[in-house]
Amino acid sequence: MKIINSLDEIRHSYLNAVVAIGNFDGVHMGHQAILRCVKQKAESINGTSVAMTFDPHPVKILGGNGSPPLITVLEQKIELIEENGMDVLICVPFDQSFAAVTAHAFLNDILIGRIGMKAIVIGKDYTFGKNRKGNVAFLQQQARQLAFEVLIPDWVPVFSGSGQRVSSTRIREIIEAGNVEEAKPLLGRYYQIRGQVVSGRNRGGRLLGIPTANIQLQDELCPKTGVYAVTVQTPEGQFNGVANIGYSPTFDDHLFTVEVHLIDFNADLYGRKIRVNFIKRIRGEKKFNHFDELKMQIHKDIKGAREILS
């Protein structure tokens, strides 16, 4: 997949470009349906499949109803879009200047004039351009005049036959509630966070005899505090583990941490990047009266994780 980081990098229009545009936060099953339609249409007209997204998320620039935590950092979003078979990803730097581009200018100058769009794949509620003047009706009207095709795949329901569609908002709610196993069918994968292993408070191995990797998060969205069964992707391979998210109330220092104990693993991960896939929440965060109680509970958590991941 070719990655374009600015519209100015596009020197020539793409052959029979089929385009999908969106924030694609989470690249969830709904997004995947759109990208799949793009790929199929591009193949049918010997064209180029193109996804366009924005960084930062427009809400972070425009304000409005606040800025929700992103489900996927840009690095992961790029990986997931590539996995969905796109030929080109255009990542547009979003700022106030770009927000001021009208729907007509965006369509004529950018999509058709610069990218060479022959078809666009959109959701039923898609809007674009200054003050969101561009919508499905606008595109369908312009399509007749400018000879491009508008494709609108059906929404993907949360459950078969349900009226509720898969959405980034719904996925955030599920993860923030700690119900990480419910996110998998909506995402098409387990929810993942990633980050670098940094020095912690040197307590897991020293005080409890249970070493943990303390993660400096890249991600904005973090599951509810508690203990989770996880799988961990490391430079040494993938391992089962137990993750603790929270404020370590037993130690009373009120510092938020994400720590992972990797089961049957003893290599040094300091300074290295790892990825943690959340499989199921084991329990909530709890304050123990002394370290021995905490140690016993952690061993129970490890046993629980082994059973969940077996």
Contacts in CASP RR format, 6 or more apart in sequence:
PFRMAT RR
TARGET T0000
AUTHOR 0000-0000-0000
METHOD contacts of the structure
MODEL  1
MKIINSLDEIRHSYLNAVVAIGNFDGVHMGHQAILRCVKQKAESINGTSV
AMTFDPHPVKILGGNGSPPLITVLEQKIELIEENGMDVLICVPFDQSFAA
VTAHAFLNDILIGRIGMKAIVIGKDYTFGKNRKGNVAFLQQQARQLAFEV
LIPDWVPVFSGSGQRVSSTRIREIIEAGNVEEAKPLLGRYYQIRGQVVSG
RNRGGRLLGIPTANIQLQDELCPKTGVYAVTVQTPEGQFNGVANIGYSPT
FDDHLFTVEVHLIDFNADLYGRKIRVNFIKRIRGEKKFNHFDELKMQIHK
DIKGAREILS
1 81 0 8 1.000
1 82 0 8 1.000
1 85 0 8 1.000
1 86 0 8 1.000
1 87 0 8 1.000
1 88 0 8 1.000
1 89 0 8 1.000
2 87 0 8 1.000
2 88 0 8 1.000
2 89 0 8 1.000
3 78 0 8 1.000
3 88 0 8 1.000
3 89 0 8 1.000
3 91 0 8 1.000
4 10 0 8 1.000
4 88 0 8 1.000
4 89 0 8 1.000
4 90 0 8 1.000
4 91 0 8 1.000
5 91 0 8 1.000
5 93 0 8 1.000
6 92 0 8 1.000
6 93 0 8 1.000
7 90 0 8 1.000
7 92 0 8 1.000
7 110 0 8 1.000
7 114 0 8 1.000
10 90 0 8 1.000
10 114 0 8 1.000
10 115 0 8 1.000
13 113 0 8 1.000
13 114 0 8 1.000
13 115 0 8 1.000
13 116 0 8 1.000
14 47 0 8 1.000
14 48 0 8 1.000
14 50 0 8 1.000
14 87 0 8 1.000
14 88 0 8 1.000
14 115 0 8 1.000
14 116 0 8 1.000
15 46 0 8 1.000
15 47 0 8 1.000
15 48 0 8 1.000
16 42 0 8 1.000
16 45 0 8 1.000
16 46 0 8 1.000
16 47 0 8 1.000
16 48 0 8 1.000
16 118 0 8 1.000
17 42 0 8 1.000
17 47 0 8 1.000
17 48 0 8 1.000
17 50 0 8 1.000
17 115 0 8 1.000
17 116 0 8 1.000
17 117 0 8 1.000
17 118 0 8 1.000
17 119 0 8 1.000
18 38 0 8 1.000
18 41 0 8 1.000
18 42 0 8 1.000
18 45 0 8 1.000
18 47 0 8 1.000
18 48 0 8 1.000
18 49 0 8 1.000
18 50 0 8 1.000
18 117 0 8 1.000
18 118 0 8 1.000
18 119 0 8 1.000
18 120 0 8 1.000
18 121 0 8 1.000
19 38 0 8 1.000
19 50 0 8 1.000
19 51 0 8 1.000
19 52 0 8 1.000
19 111 0 8 1.000
19 115 0 8 1.000
19 117 0 8 1.000
19 119 0 8 1.000
19 120 0 8 1.000
19 121 0 8 1.000
20 34 0 8 1.000
20 35 0 8 1.000
20 37 0 8 1.000
20 38 0 8 1.000
20 50 0 8 1.000
20 51 0 8 1.000
20 52 0 8 1.000
20 120 0 8 1.000
20 121 0 8 1.000
20 122 0 8 1.000
21 51 0 8 1.000
21 52 0 8 1.000
21 53 0 8 1.000
21 120 0 8 1.000
21 122 0 8 1.000
21 126 0 8 1.000
21 128 0 8 1.000
22 51 0 8 1.000
22 52 0 8 1.000
22 53 0 8 1.000
22 54 0 8 1.000
22 126 0 8 1.000
23 53 0 8 1.000
23 54 0 8 1.000
23 57 0 8 1.000
23 58 0 8 1.000
23 168 0 8 1.000
24 31 0 8 1.000
24 51 0 8 1.000
24 53 0 8 1.000
24 77 0 8 1.000
24 81 0 8 1.000
25 57 0 8 1.000
25 70 0 8 1.000
25 71 0 8 1.000
25 72 0 8 1.000
25 77 0 8 1.000
25 168 0 8 1.000
26 70 0 8 1.000
26 71 0 8 1.000
26 72 0 8 1.000
26 77 0 8 1.000
26 80 0 8 1.000
26 168 0 8 1.000
26 171 0 8 1.000
26 187 0 8 1.000
27 35 0 8 1.000
27 72 0 8 1.000
27 77 0 8 1.000
27 80 0 8 1.000
27 81 0 8 1.000
27 84 0 8 1.000
27 187 0 8 1.000
28 71 0 8 1.000
28 166 0 8 1.000
28 167 0 8 1.000
28 168 0 8 1.000
28 171 0 8 1.000
28 186 0 8 1.000
28 187 0 8 1.000
28 188 0 8 1.000
29 156 0 8 1.000
29 166 0 8 1.000
29 185 0 8 1.000
29 186 0 8 1.000
29 187 0 8 1.000
29 188 0 8 1.000
30 155 0 8 1.000
30 156 0 8 1.000
30 165 0 8 1.000
30 166 0 8 1.000
32 84 0 8 1.000
32 188 0 8 1.000
33 153 0 8 1.000
33 154 0 8 1.000
33 156 0 8 1.000
34 121 0 8 1.000
34 122 0 8 1.000
34 123 0 8 1.000
34 153 0 8 1.000
35 49 0 8 1.000
35 51 0 8 1.000
35 81 0 8 1.000
35 84 0 8 1.000
35 85 0 8 1.000
35 86 0 8 1.000
36 84 0 8 1.000
37 121 0 8 1.000
37 151 0 8 1.000
37 153 0 8 1.000
38 49 0 8 1.000
38 50 0 8 1.000
38 51 0 8 1.000
38 86 0 8 1.000
38 121 0 8 1.000
39 49 0 8 1.000
39 84 0 8 1.000
39 85 0 8 1.000
39 86 0 8 1.000
41 49 0 8 1.000
41 119 0 8 1.000
41 121 0 8 1.000
41 149 0 8 1.000
41 151 0 8 1.000
42 48 0 8 1.000
42 49 0 8 1.000
42 87 0 8 1.000
45 118 0 8 1.000
45 119 0 8 1.000
47 118 0 8 1.000
48 87 0 8 1.000
48 88 0 8 1.000
49 85 0 8 1.000
49 86 0 8 1.000
49 87 0 8 1.000
49 88 0 8 1.000
50 86 0 8 1.000
50 87 0 8 1.000
50 88 0 8 1.000
50 89 0 8 1.000
50 90 0 8 1.000
50 115 0 8 1.000
50 117 0 8 1.000
51 81 0 8 1.000
51 86 0 8 1.000
51 88 0 8 1.000
51 89 0 8 1.000
51 90 0 8 1.000
52 89 0 8 1.000
52 90 0 8 1.000
52 91 0 8 1.000
52 92 0 8 1.000
53 77 0 8 1.000
53 81 0 8 1.000
53 89 0 8 1.000
53 90 0 8 1.000
53 91 0 8 1.000
53 92 0 8 1.000
54 91 0 8 1.000
54 92 0 8 1.000
54 93 0 8 1.000
54 94 0 8 1.000
55 74 0 8 1.000
55 91 0 8 1.000
55 92 0 8 1.000
55 93 0 8 1.000
55 94 0 8 1.000
56 94 0 8 1.000
57 67 0 8 1.000
57 70 0 8 1.000
57 94 0 8 1.000
58 94 0 8 1.000
58 99 0 8 1.000
59 65 0 8 1.000
59 66 0 8 1.000
59 67 0 8 1.000
59 68 0 8 1.000
60 67 0 8 1.000
61 94 0 8 1.000
61 95 0 8 1.000
61 96 0 8 1.000
61 99 0 8 1.000
62 99 0 8 1.000
68 168 0 8 1.000
68 169 0 8 1.000
68 172 0 8 1.000
69 172 0 8 1.000
69 219 0 8 1.000
69 220 0 8 1.000
69 221 0 8 1.000
69 222 0 8 1.000
70 219 0 8 1.000
70 220 0 8 1.000
70 221 0 8 1.000
71 168 0 8 1.000
71 171 0 8 1.000
71 172 0 8 1.000
71 175 0 8 1.000
71 187 0 8 1.000
71 191 0 8 1.000
71 221 0 8 1.000
72 80 0 8 1.000
72 219 0 8 1.000
73 194 0 8 1.000
73 218 0 8 1.000
73 219 0 8 1.000
73 220 0 8 1.000
74 91 0 8 1.000
75 194 0 8 1.000
75 218 0 8 1.000
76 192 0 8 1.000
76 194 0 8 1.000
78 89 0 8 1.000
78 91 0 8 1.000
81 89 0 8 1.000
82 89 0 8 1.000
90 115 0 8 1.000
92 98 0 8 1.000
99 129 0 8 1.000
99 130 0 8 1.000
100 130 0 8 1.000
101 110 0 8 1.000
101 129 0 8 1.000
101 130 0 8 1.000
102 129 0 8 1.000
102 130 0 8 1.000
102 133 0 8 1.000
103 128 0 8 1.000
103 129 0 8 1.000
103 130 0 8 1.000
103 133 0 8 1.000
103 134 0 8 1.000
103 138 0 8 1.000
106 128 0 8 1.000
106 129 0 8 1.000
107 139 0 8 1.000
107 142 0 8 1.000
107 146 0 8 1.000
108 146 0 8 1.000
111 117 0 8 1.000
111 120 0 8 1.000
112 146 0 8 1.000
112 148 0 8 1.000
117 148 0 8 1.000
118 148 0 8 1.000
118 149 0 8 1.000
119 148 0 8 1.000
119 149 0 8 1.000
119 150 0 8 1.000
119 151 0 8 1.000
120 139 0 8 1.000
120 148 0 8 1.000
120 149 0 8 1.000
120 150 0 8 1.000
120 151 0 8 1.000
121 151 0 8 1.000
121 152 0 8 1.000
121 153 0 8 1.000
122 136 0 8 1.000
122 139 0 8 1.000
122 150 0 8 1.000
122 151 0 8 1.000
122 152 0 8 1.000
123 136 0 8 1.000
123 152 0 8 1.000
123 153 0 8 1.000
123 155 0 8 1.000
124 136 0 8 1.000
124 152 0 8 1.000
124 155 0 8 1.000
126 135 0 8 1.000
126 136 0 8 1.000
127 133 0 8 1.000
127 134 0 8 1.000
127 135 0 8 1.000
128 134 0 8 1.000
128 135 0 8 1.000
136 150 0 8 1.000
136 152 0 8 1.000
139 150 0 8 1.000
140 150 0 8 1.000
142 148 0 8 1.000
143 149 0 8 1.000
143 150 0 8 1.000
155 165 0 8 1.000
155 166 0 8 1.000
156 165 0 8 1.000
156 166 0 8 1.000
157 163 0 8 1.000
157 164 0 8 1.000
157 165 0 8 1.000
157 166 0 8 1.000
158 164 0 8 1.000
158 165 0 8 1.000
158 166 0 8 1.000
158 170 0 8 1.000
158 186 0 8 1.000
164 170 0 8 1.000
166 186 0 8 1.000
170 186 0 8 1.000
171 183 0 8 1.000
171 186 0 8 1.000
171 187 0 8 1.000
171 191 0 8 1.000
172 221 0 8 1.000
174 180 0 8 1.000
174 182 0 8 1.000
174 183 0 8 1.000
174 186 0 8 1.000
175 183 0 8 1.000
175 191 0 8 1.000
175 221 0 8 1.000
175 223 0 8 1.000
175 224 0 8 1.000
175 278 0 8 1.000
176 221 0 8 1.000
176 223 0 8 1.000
176 224 0 8 1.000
177 224 0 8 1.000
178 223 0 8 1.000
178 224 0 8 1.000
178 281 0 8 1.000
179 281 0 8 1.000
180 190 0 8 1.000
180 191 0 8 1.000
180 223 0 8 1.000
180 228 0 8 1.000
180 278 0 8 1.000
180 279 0 8 1.000
180 280 0 8 1.000
180 281 0 8 1.000
181 279 0 8 1.000
181 280 0 8 1.000
181 281 0 8 1.000
183 190 0 8 1.000
183 191 0 8 1.000
183 278 0 8 1.000
184 190 0 8 1.000
184 191 0 8 1.000
189 277 0 8 1.000
190 231 0 8 1.000
190 277 0 8 1.000
190 278 0 8 1.000
190 279 0 8 1.000
191 223 0 8 1.000
191 277 0 8 1.000
191 278 0 8 1.000
192 275 0 8 1.000
192 276 0 8 1.000
192 277 0 8 1.000
192 278 0 8 1.000
193 215 0 8 1.000
193 217 0 8 1.000
193 218 0 8 1.000
193 219 0 8 1.000
193 221 0 8 1.000
193 222 0 8 1.000
193 258 0 8 1.000
193 275 0 8 1.000
193 276 0 8 1.000
193 278 0 8 1.000
194 217 0 8 1.000
194 218 0 8 1.000
194 219 0 8 1.000
194 273 0 8 1.000
194 274 0 8 1.000
194 275 0 8 1.000
194 276 0 8 1.000
195 215 0 8 1.000
195 216 0 8 1.000
195 217 0 8 1.000
195 218 0 8 1.000
195 219 0 8 1.000
195 273 0 8 1.000
195 274 0 8 1.000
195 275 0 8 1.000
196 215 0 8 1.000
196 216 0 8 1.000
196 271 0 8 1.000
196 272 0 8 1.000
196 273 0 8 1.000
196 274 0 8 1.000
197 213 0 8 1.000
197 214 0 8 1.000
197 215 0 8 1.000
197 216 0 8 1.000
197 269 0 8 1.000
197 270 0 8 1.000
197 271 0 8 1.000
197 272 0 8 1.000
197 273 0 8 1.000
197 274 0 8 1.000
198 214 0 8 1.000
198 215 0 8 1.000
198 216 0 8 1.000
198 270 0 8 1.000
198 271 0 8 1.000
199 214 0 8 1.000
199 270 0 8 1.000
200 214 0 8 1.000
200 257 0 8 1.000
200 259 0 8 1.000
201 214 0 8 1.000
201 251 0 8 1.000
201 253 0 8 1.000
201 255 0 8 1.000
201 257 0 8 1.000
203 251 0 8 1.000
204 210 0 8 1.000
204 211 0 8 1.000
204 212 0 8 1.000
204 259 0 8 1.000
205 211 0 8 1.000
205 212 0 8 1.000
207 291 0 8 1.000
208 291 0 8 1.000
208 294 0 8 1.000
208 295 0 8 1.000
208 298 0 8 1.000
209 295 0 8 1.000
210 261 0 8 1.000
210 295 0 8 1.000
210 298 0 8 1.000
210 299 0 8 1.000
210 302 0 8 1.000
211 261 0 8 1.000
211 266 0 8 1.000
212 244 0 8 1.000
212 259 0 8 1.000
212 260 0 8 1.000
212 261 0 8 1.000
213 232 0 8 1.000
213 259 0 8 1.000
213 260 0 8 1.000
213 261 0 8 1.000
213 262 0 8 1.000
213 269 0 8 1.000
213 274 0 8 1.000
214 257 0 8 1.000
214 258 0 8 1.000
214 259 0 8 1.000
215 258 0 8 1.000
215 259 0 8 1.000
215 260 0 8 1.000
215 274 0 8 1.000
215 276 0 8 1.000
217 258 0 8 1.000
222 245 0 8 1.000
222 258 0 8 1.000
223 245 0 8 1.000
223 278 0 8 1.000
223 281 0 8 1.000
224 245 0 8 1.000
224 281 0 8 1.000
224 284 0 8 1.000
225 245 0 8 1.000
225 246 0 8 1.000
225 247 0 8 1.000
225 284 0 8 1.000
225 285 0 8 1.000
226 244 0 8 1.000
226 245 0 8 1.000
226 246 0 8 1.000
226 281 0 8 1.000
226 282 0 8 1.000
226 283 0 8 1.000
226 284 0 8 1.000
226 285 0 8 1.000
227 242 0 8 1.000
227 243 0 8 1.000
227 244 0 8 1.000
227 245 0 8 1.000
227 281 0 8 1.000
227 282 0 8 1.000
227 283 0 8 1.000
227 284 0 8 1.000
227 285 0 8 1.000
227 301 0 8 1.000
228 242 0 8 1.000
228 243 0 8 1.000
228 244 0 8 1.000
228 245 0 8 1.000
228 278 0 8 1.000
228 279 0 8 1.000
228 280 0 8 1.000
228 281 0 8 1.000
228 282 0 8 1.000
229 240 0 8 1.000
229 241 0 8 1.000
229 242 0 8 1.000
229 279 0 8 1.000
229 280 0 8 1.000
229 282 0 8 1.000
229 304 0 8 1.000
229 305 0 8 1.000
229 308 0 8 1.000
229 309 0 8 1.000
230 240 0 8 1.000
230 241 0 8 1.000
230 242 0 8 1.000
230 243 0 8 1.000
230 260 0 8 1.000
230 276 0 8 1.000
230 277 0 8 1.000
230 278 0 8 1.000
230 279 0 8 1.000
230 305 0 8 1.000
231 238 0 8 1.000
231 239 0 8 1.000
231 240 0 8 1.000
231 241 0 8 1.000
231 276 0 8 1.000
231 277 0 8 1.000
231 279 0 8 1.000
231 309 0 8 1.000
232 238 0 8 1.000
232 239 0 8 1.000
232 240 0 8 1.000
232 241 0 8 1.000
232 260 0 8 1.000
232 262 0 8 1.000
232 274 0 8 1.000
232 275 0 8 1.000
232 276 0 8 1.000
232 277 0 8 1.000
233 274 0 8 1.000
233 275 0 8 1.000
233 276 0 8 1.000
233 277 0 8 1.000
234 262 0 8 1.000
234 265 0 8 1.000
234 267 0 8 1.000
234 269 0 8 1.000
234 272 0 8 1.000
234 274 0 8 1.000
235 269 0 8 1.000
235 272 0 8 1.000
235 273 0 8 1.000
235 274 0 8 1.000
236 265 0 8 1.000
236 267 0 8 1.000
239 262 0 8 1.000
239 263 0 8 1.000
239 264 0 8 1.000
239 265 0 8 1.000
240 262 0 8 1.000
240 263 0 8 1.000
240 264 0 8 1.000
240 305 0 8 1.000
240 306 0 8 1.000
240 309 0 8 1.000
241 260 0 8 1.000
241 261 0 8 1.000
241 262 0 8 1.000
241 263 0 8 1.000
241 302 0 8 1.000
241 305 0 8 1.000
241 309 0 8 1.000
242 260 0 8 1.000
242 261 0 8 1.000
242 263 0 8 1.000
242 282 0 8 1.000
242 298 0 8 1.000
242 301 0 8 1.000
242 302 0 8 1.000
242 305 0 8 1.000
243 258 0 8 1.000
243 259 0 8 1.000
243 260 0 8 1.000
243 261 0 8 1.000
243 276 0 8 1.000
243 278 0 8 1.000
244 257 0 8 1.000
244 258 0 8 1.000
244 259 0 8 1.000
244 260 0 8 1.000
244 261 0 8 1.000
244 285 0 8 1.000
245 257 0 8 1.000
245 258 0 8 1.000
245 285 0 8 1.000
246 256 0 8 1.000
246 257 0 8 1.000
246 258 0 8 1.000
246 285 0 8 1.000
247 253 0 8 1.000
247 254 0 8 1.000
247 255 0 8 1.000
247 256 0 8 1.000
247 257 0 8 1.000
247 285 0 8 1.000
248 255 0 8 1.000
248 257 0 8 1.000
249 285 0 8 1.000
249 286 0 8 1.000
249 287 0 8 1.000
250 287 0 8 1.000
250 288 0 8 1.000
250 291 0 8 1.000
250 294 0 8 1.000
258 276 0 8 1.000
260 274 0 8 1.000
260 276 0 8 1.000
261 298 0 8 1.000
261 302 0 8 1.000
263 302 0 8 1.000
263 305 0 8 1.000
263 306 0 8 1.000
279 308 0 8 1.000
279 309 0 8 1.000
280 308 0 8 1.000
282 301 0 8 1.000
282 304 0 8 1.000
282 305 0 8 1.000
282 308 0 8 1.000
283 301 0 8 1.000
286 297 0 8 1.000
288 294 0 8 1.000
288 297 0 8 1.000
END
